[in-house]
């Protein structure tokens, strides 16, 4: 009997619906042009900065609550798909020891204790679960595997504190002209990595010696509503635009469920002996 994935699909559909709601709210806020910037050179001509001019703060708590619901629905979709497969395996009659099972997310090969939790299921289903785990499917798109990101955002949201979105720098490009050629390499650049607020210095360039003829222009400044990853960064990139991240997580959940179903499918293996 094939698994009934209706419940898992409804959860994914709800995540997509919530993402659309969040997109509309975020775009409306950005359309109101809530922030700008200006450049500043100190009187000594040794320091240049791009300073944020904020007119209204984003409702990050409200948006973070929507984000939490999206992640929760994606996590539930994995559990519901696993339960559907489990139910199919047992013909709809789940033994008591399997009643509390859920889809695990393992960063490394499971320990004996982790395997023991799933001892009720068939070896084939256990192998199917292992086949879709992060440690068997490495990624270069994010600092950690998308399934691990779902887990590491969902767990604090459920048990500890709300995992917040943040208003952050997306892209910024600064051009400084009129430097004294002999000393133009003596510069230190600092990029602000925190929450964008009115008066924050988004970028600071500090020079070893004065450059009395320098001029500064910021020809690109884009802010984003970002998700900061709960684990180690990759090449300095410890956050992603929420929409790009959620889109990737939705794709990952769909693919994981499809691969889990395919790997756990039961087939007949019959040797046919033809008469001679």
Secondary structure by P-SEA (a helix, b strand, c coil): ccccaaaaaaaaaaaaaaaaaaaaaaaaaaaaccccccccccccccbbbbbbbcccccaaaaaaaaaaaaaaaaaaaaaaaaaaaaaaaaccccccccccccbbbbcccccaaaaaaaccccaaaaaaaaaacccccccccccccaaaaaaaaaaaacccccccccccccbbbbbbccccccccccbbbbbbccccccccccbbbbbccccccbbbbbcbbbbcbbbbbccccccccccccaaaaaaaaaaaaaaaaaaaaaaabbbbbbbbbbcc
